[in-house]
């Protein structure tokens, strides 16, 4: 899969959290963000909530549990 670098402006606490995780966890977060952005782009007529629900369902069907997500977000 081809990748491309983008720049996002986020609050400094979120940026620090991203920078402080391992490269493996950073890759997982990048995949999650990529899934979210692709889903959002495809959902022309869906609301943001509906899009997020759909992405959540896809992530869960691929094995992402709330516990795994919490672990990814809490690791420093």
N, C-alpha and C positions, 0 to 999 in steps of 0.2 A: 504494500500500500504506500502510495506516495504521501509525503508529509510536507507541510509548509509552516513556516514560522509566522505567527501573528503577534500583535501587541495589544494587550488589554489593560485598561486602567481599572484597578480594584483598590479597595481600602488597604492601608498599610498593614493592618493586622492579618488580613487574608493573604497578602503578599508574603509576609514573614512566615506564616504557617506553611505556605507552599514551598518556600525556600528551605525550610528547616527539615522537611521529610527526605527520606532516602530517594535515590534516583529511581528505584523500583516503584515506590509509592507515588512519586511524581508522574511516572509514566501512566499509572492507573488513573490518577486524577486527570491527566490530559486525555485519556481515552473517554472517561466519563463526560468531560466537557465537550469533546468531539461528538459523542452520541447526542448530548443535549442540543448542541448547535444544529446538527443534521436534522434531528427531529423537529426542532423549532422552524427550520427553513422549509420543511415539507408540510408543515401544518398551516397552510395559508388561512384557512377559515376556522381553525381551532383556537380556543383561548389559550393563554399561557398555562393555566391550571390543567387543562386537558392535555396539553403537550407534555407537561411535567409528569402527569399521571401515566401517560403512554410510555415515556422514557423509563419511568420507575418500573413499570410492568416488564419491559424488555430487559432491563438490568437484572431484575429478580429472576426472570426465566433463564438468564445466562449464569445464574449462581450468585449474584450479589445479594447478600442479606443485609438487613439493617445493622447487624453486629459487625459485619465486615466493613461496611461504609463508615460506621462510627470509629472502628479501629484505624482506618485509613486517615480519617480527619483528626483523630486525637494524637497520632504518633508525632513525635518531635525529635 
